[in-house]
Amino acid sequence: TLFGKSHRELAQIYRELVKDIEALYHSKHTIQ
């Protein structure tokens, strides 16, 4: 499961997720 991963792995996943969300947010706003 997700909780089986180490804190470092979780932090890495979270950072990647945040980056993707920010990129999506900015791209959505630049289109308009």
C-alpha positions as a Markdown table, in Angstrom:
| # | Residue | x | y | z |
|---|---|---|---|---|
| 1 | Thr | 0.0 | 0.0 | 0.0 |
| 2 | Leu | 0.9 | 3.7 | -0.1 |
| 3 | Phe | 1.7 | 3.7 | 3.7 |
| 4 | Gly | 4.2 | 0.9 | 3.2 |
| 5 | Lys | 6.5 | 3.4 | 1.4 |
| 6 | Ser | 9.2 | 5.4 | 3.3 |
| 7 | His | 8.6 | 9.0 | 4.2 |
| 8 | Arg | 11.2 | 10.0 | 1.6 |
| 9 | Glu | 9.3 | 8.2 | -1.1 |
| 10 | Leu | 6.0 | 9.7 | 0.0 |
| 11 | Ala | 7.6 | 13.2 | 0.0 |
| 12 | Gln | 8.9 | 12.6 | -3.5 |
| 13 | Ile | 5.5 | 11.5 | -4.8 |
| 14 | Tyr | 3.8 | 14.4 | -3.1 |
| 15 | Arg | 6.3 | 16.9 | -4.7 |
| 16 | Glu | 5.7 | 15.4 | -8.2 |
| 17 | Leu | 2.0 | 15.6 | -7.6 |
| 18 | Val | 2.2 | 19.2 | -6.6 |
| 19 | Lys | 4.3 | 20.0 | -9.6 |
| 20 | Asp | 1.8 | 18.4 | -11.9 |
| 21 | Ile | -1.1 | 20.2 | -10.3 |
| 22 | Glu | 0.6 | 23.6 | -10.6 |
| 23 | Ala | 1.5 | 22.9 | -14.2 |
| 24 | Leu | -2.0 | 22.0 | -15.0 |
| 25 | Tyr | -3.4 | 25.1 | -13.2 |
| 26 | His | -1.0 | 27.4 | -15.0 |
| 27 | Ser | -1.6 | 25.9 | -18.4 |
| 28 | Lys | -5.4 | 26.1 | -17.9 |
| 29 | His | -5.1 | 29.8 | -17.0 |
| 30 | Thr | -2.7 | 30.7 | -19.9 |
| 31 | Ile | -5.1 | 29.2 | -22.4 |
| 32 | Gln | -8.0 | 31.6 | -21.5 |
